[in-house]
Amino acid sequence: MRELDYIIVGGGIAGCCLAFQLAMRGRKLLMFDVHTEAAASSVAAGVVNPITGKRLAKSWRSDVAHEFAKRFYSALEAELRVSFYHPRKILQLYKSGEERELWESRSRDSSYAPMIGESFEPNTFCGLNDALGSRIIERSAWVEPPVLMSAFSSYFLGRGMLVREFFDVSKLRITESSLRYGELNSKRIVFCEGWRAVYNPYFSWLPYRPAKGEILTIEGSFELPEHIIHRGNWLMKCSKNLFRTGSTWDRERLDGSPTESAREALLASLSNFFDCRREFSVRSHEAGVRPCTATTRPHLGAHPADARILSFNGFGSKGFALSPYFARAFVWHIEDSKALDAEADLNRHTKKFYRQKLPAFKDGMAL
């Protein structure tokens, strides 16, 4: 029997950040992860954006989480010996006079000042559709998901902390004294399985609203500023002549299959970025499902009936921006008994949504 402090289910960005923080404390852990269709972390854009949405609201907890992510990723690059974190400003191309006025209003708000940079007159950027002007968003960045996730996998595999196996929750055996899974005996189990939490018998009662997103990688000879360009969708240079653009939102078809309708929509949206036609070809078309929640806040904390069964999940489209900060906070909570962020604590949903007990048991076997 292998004795563990933690079983971690799910090796996306949330699970990896949490596992890394626990490993730094010397905890014995094993993470279960197998590449599954629609896994969001493998196809995510990795954009860290402090201002989002039509109302240009500050991204939730960006004041603290984004700066922590910058420090965390910079240190992680040295630990993993790879480069994946790139501070990169966002260039917002105005779509309308109303949007321009809203940005001007935000620029006069002192709470937004560190995030809003220089504004530009119309037609400043050759080749781009900036006829109404544009503005820089500061404190933004690009995390390269494939590079980071591959490096994380190598790190955990090399230390015997990762197995490429599907975790069958029906085989989890819970008694008053133990959490057993096959030949493993663990003090705690943390579910970080992304949108598939909707099928988890312990946490499916939480208010999830998963959303499928699709992204294109395109190749072309046109030039772009060294920024993440935003005008409705986003477009950014990844390497010479290679660019990524996205993304779509679909709450109906929750799978990892790219769709022709999304491809056409993304191709059509590319014309919004340029002042004339550009020639390019599609190199790849990817899809994933974001683990979004009804409240747009993550679901963190212990199961109402058993504090050994935990959730660290539900970061939606902001996993790469928020996971490092909240992984540390979560470790402080479970290891040092510090309070969780009240807006992220899943206990706030218990009274309204929780109508069940843990699965029944007989002779220590889950029924």
C-alpha positions, 0 to 999 in steps of 0.5 A: 500500500502506497501512503500519500498525503494527496491524490490530485485528480486532473493535470490541467493548469489548476491541478499542476499549480496546486501539485507544484505548491504542495510538492514545494512543501514536501507533501507526498502526492500522486496526480492522475491525468490522461489527455481527454477530448476537450481538455481546456488547458491544452488548447487555451490561449494563455492570455492574461488580461486585466480588463475584460468584457463589454463593460471593460471591468477589471478582471476579478482579483487581477490586482493581486493574482496577475502580479503573483502569476508573474512572479510565480511563472518567472520562478517556475521558468528557472525551475523547469528550465523552459521559457513560456511566460512573455509579458506582452501588452494588449493593443485594443483597437476601438470598434465604435465611438461608444467603446472609445468613450468608455475607455476614456472614462476608465482611463480617468478612474484611478483604480484602473490607472495601472492597467490602462496605458497610452492611447493612439490617434486613428490610423497610427498602426499601418495595416491595422483597422484602427480608424477609430483609434486604439489604446494599450492595456498594461499588466497583460501577458501571454503564457504558452500553454503547450510549453508550460504543460509539457514541462509540468508533465516532465517535472511530475513524471520524473519525480513519480508524482504523475500517472497517465491514467483515468481516475475512476471515481467509482473505485474510490473507497471511503471509510472513516479512517481512509481514502483508498484507491487501489493500492493507494491510501491518501489523507486527502483527495482534490478534484481539479478535473475541469469541466468534467466536474459536472459528472463528479458524484461529489461535486456535480451539484455545484453551479457549473456552466461549461463553455466550449471554445475554438482557436485557429493557428494561421500562417501568413506573411503580414506583420503585427506589432509585438502586442496581443491585438484585440478587437472583438476577438484577439490575434497575436504573433506566436513566431515568424509568420505564425499567429493564433486567433480566437475564440468562440463560446458555445454552451451547447456542444461540450466536446473537443471537436472543432466545428466548421461554423466556428472556423468560418466565424473566426476566419470572418472575424480576422477581417476586423483586425486589418484595413485591407485583405490579408492572405493566410492559411489555416495551420490548425483548428483546436477546441476545448471546454472551459470549466466556467461557473454560473457565478464566474468564480471558482469552486474551492473548498471541501465537500460539505460532508467530508473535509478530506474530499476537496475541489480546486476547480472552475477557473473558466477562461482565466485558469492561467491567470488565477491558478498560481495565486489561488493554488497558494491560497488553497494550500494555506487553507488546507495546510494552515487553516487560513480562510479562503477567499469568500467569493471562491469558497464553495460553501457559499453554494451549499445551502442553495444547491446541496441536496444530498449526502455522500454516496452510501457505504457498506463495509467501507465500499462506496455503493 
